[in-house]
Amino acid sequence: MGFFRLPEGTDMTDAVRGLPGDMCQCPHWGYLIKGRLRMRTADGDEEYEAGDAFYWGPGHVPVALADTEYVDFSPTAEFRKVIDHVKGLPG
């Protein structure tokens, strides 16, 4: 479980580049506490706002449309792969 804050304008495209499909492959379940997110997927974009529960299947890229806070439940092994990838990026 994690609590995340994304400032308005955060676009995770560069962070997930290099993962399969250049998208996060970890599934996430959670609840948006504050803000708005656009989730880009191969099937099109979806928007979420405060008060929405969500499931983001493998193959997504989040973009914060406003200052956003959410609680997230993800499988540890899959999430660790994404975090290790992001930590290995230059800069």
ZALOVO-965261 format. One record per residue (C-alpha): y, x, z. Coordinates in steps of 0.1 Angstrom, whole numbers, padded with zeros to 4 digits, always signed. Layout:
N
YXZ
...
***
This chain:
91
+0000+0000+0000
+0035+0012-0007
+0071+0001-0005
+0092+0011-0035
+0129+0011-0043
+0141+0016-0079
+0179+0018-0086
+0193-0002-0114
+0187+0015-0147
+0155+0033-0136
+0132+0036-0166
+0098+0051-0160
+0091+0059-0197
+0095+0097-0193
+0075+0097-0161
+0044+0081-0177
+0046+0100-0210
+0014+0118-0215
-0008+0093-0198
-0031+0072-0221
-0009+0051-0243
+0022+0067-0226
+0019+0039-0200
+0008+0037-0163
-0029+0030-0163
-0031+0020-0126
-0033-0018-0118
-0008-0030-0092
-0006-0062-0071
+0025-0070-0052
+0056-0089-0043
+0092-0083-0055
+0115-0085-0025
+0148-0078-0042
+0161-0073-0078
+0147-0076-0113
+0122-0056-0133
+0112-0056-0169
+0076-0045-0174
+0069-0032-0209
+0034-0035-0221
+0016-0032-0254
+0015-0070-0256
+0053-0074-0250
+0078-0074-0222
+0077-0095-0190
+0105-0099-0165
+0101-0103-0127
+0127-0112-0101
+0130-0114-0063
+0104-0138-0049
+0078-0132-0077
+0043-0121-0069
+0028-0099-0096
-0002-0083-0111
+0005-0054-0135
-0027-0045-0154
-0033-0010-0168
-0008-0002-0196
+0027-0009-0184
+0061+0008-0180
+0086-0005-0154
+0124-0006-0161
+0147-0017-0132
+0173-0043-0144
+0189-0043-0110
+0185-0025-0077
+0149-0034-0069
+0126-0033-0039
+0089-0043-0039
+0057-0040-0020
+0027-0027-0040
-0010-0027-0035
-0029-0003-0058
-0063+0013-0059
-0058+0048-0043
-0078+0069-0068
-0060+0053-0098
-0026+0055-0082
-0032+0092-0072
-0038+0101-0109
-0004+0087-0119
+0014+0104-0090
-0003+0137-0098
+0008+0134-0134
+0044+0126-0124
+0045+0155-0099
+0033+0179-0126
+0062+0171-0149
+0090+0197-0153
+0122+0191-0135
***
